[in-house]
Amino acid sequence: MKRIKLTAPMSGVALPIAEAPNRMFANKECGDGITIFPNNGLVVSPASAKVDFIFPTRHCLGLITEEGLEIVIHVGMNTGHLQGEGFTVLVKPGEVVQPGQRLLQFDRQVLVDKKVDPVSVVLFPNLKDADMIQLEKSKIEIGGAFAVAGYKLS
């Protein structure tokens, strides 16, 4: 089994995906992952990867590592209706990024004012049932220990 160590893409508190306030995420309908209760508005890359996509509403982006691990970072719950308000994307699709490189920023006050929950998720949509994501610690700081993804290469 291949293992990739990931660094924290945000600062705050990390919990299993089952703790996500949105049932779709908690039930792993979008893949396994980790819930983050962020304490600031910065999102960085958790691994060396290529930016695969950025939602037009700027609250969600996808990365693919050289090994093929897909990582989706979704900021906030029900943030799509903000139409990008309060979000600034700092990368472009196709760009190669390194661990700790800034991907996007969000204004927590805009989310609070719009009554949007800032709780975020990091998803791994191409992990299979036999694969795993292991949270290394719950109190996380950008660039610090976060998680290990284990999976079989195809």
N, C-alpha and C positions, 0 to 999 in steps of 0.2 A: 504494500500500500504506500503510495506517495504521500508525503506530508509537507504542507506548506505552512510556515509560521507567518501569521499576519500581525501587523502592528495596528494599534487603535486608530481608527479614522476620525474619532471625535473624543472629547473629554467628557466625563460624566460617570454614570453607573450603567454597567452592562449586565443583562439578565438573559436567561434562555428565551427563545422566540415565543414560547407558550405564554410569556408575560406581556406580550404586545397587547395594547388595548383594542386593536382591530382584530376581529375573529378570523378574517381572511389570512392575515399574517400568522396569528397564533396557531391556527390549524395547519400551517405549512402549505397552504394552497399555492403559494408563489415560491415554494422551496423552503429548505431548512435555513436557519439563520440565527441572528442574535438581536435582541432589543437593546436600544441605548436611550437612556434618559440624559440628554445632553445638558451640559452646564454652560456652554457658550455656542456661538454660531459659526464655528469653523469646521470644515470637513476636509480631510486629507486622504491621500491614497494609502490603503493598508498593505500594498504590495507593488512590486514592479509589474506593470500591466499596460495594456493599450485601452484607451477610452473607446468603448464600443458604441455607446449612445448617450444622449442627454435628452430628457423629456423637454418638449417646448415650454412647459411650465416651470422648468429649471429646478424642480424639487427632487428629481430622481435621475441617477446616472448609472451606467453599467460599465464595468471593466472586465477585461479578459487577460489572465496571466499567460505567460509563455507556455505554461503547462496545460493551459486550456480551462482553468478554473474560472467560472463566471462569478462575478461579485456585483451585486446590485445594492446601491446605497439609496434608500428612500427616506427623505427628511420629513418628519412630521406625519401626523395622521390627518387625512382629508385636506391636504395642502394643495391638491391640483386645482381646486376652484379659485385659488388666489391668482391664477394666471401669471405666476412668476413674481408677483409683488413681494418684495422683501428678500429675493434670492438673486445672487450674483454668481454666475458660472465663470470659473477662471481657467478652464481648459476647453479643448475642441475635440470632437469625434476624430479618431485616428491618431491622436497625440499619444506618445509613449510617456508614461509617468513613473516616478520612483516613489518608494515608501516615504511618507511624510510630505509629499508635494501637495500643495493646496489645490483642491478641486473646486470647491464652492464655498460661499459664505451665505449665511442667512441672518436676518434681523429678528432676533427672538421677540423683540417688542412688537413688531408687526404681527407675528403669530399670536401673541397674547392679546393684542388689541382686536384681532379678528376672531378671537376665541378658538384658535386652532392649537391642538395639542402638539408640542414640539418633539414628542417621543418618536424616535427614528428606528429603522431596522436596517440591518446589513443582511442581505439574502444571498444564498448560494444555489441558484436554480438548477444547476446541472449535477448536484450531488444526488446520488442514488441511495436507496434504502440501506445498502451495505456500507456506504460512506459515512463519514462523521464530521461534525464540527464541534470542537471542544473549547469552551470558554476558559481562558487561563486565569482571569481575575475579574472581580466585579467593579472595583473602582479603577477607572481607566483614565489615562492621560494620553493626549495625542502623541503618536509615535512610540508609546510604551507597549508592554506585553498586552495581548488582546486575545488571540485565539489561534488554534491549530486546525487546519482543514486536512482531513485524511481521505484519500480516494484512490481508486484504481484508474490507471491510464488506459484509454481505449486503444 
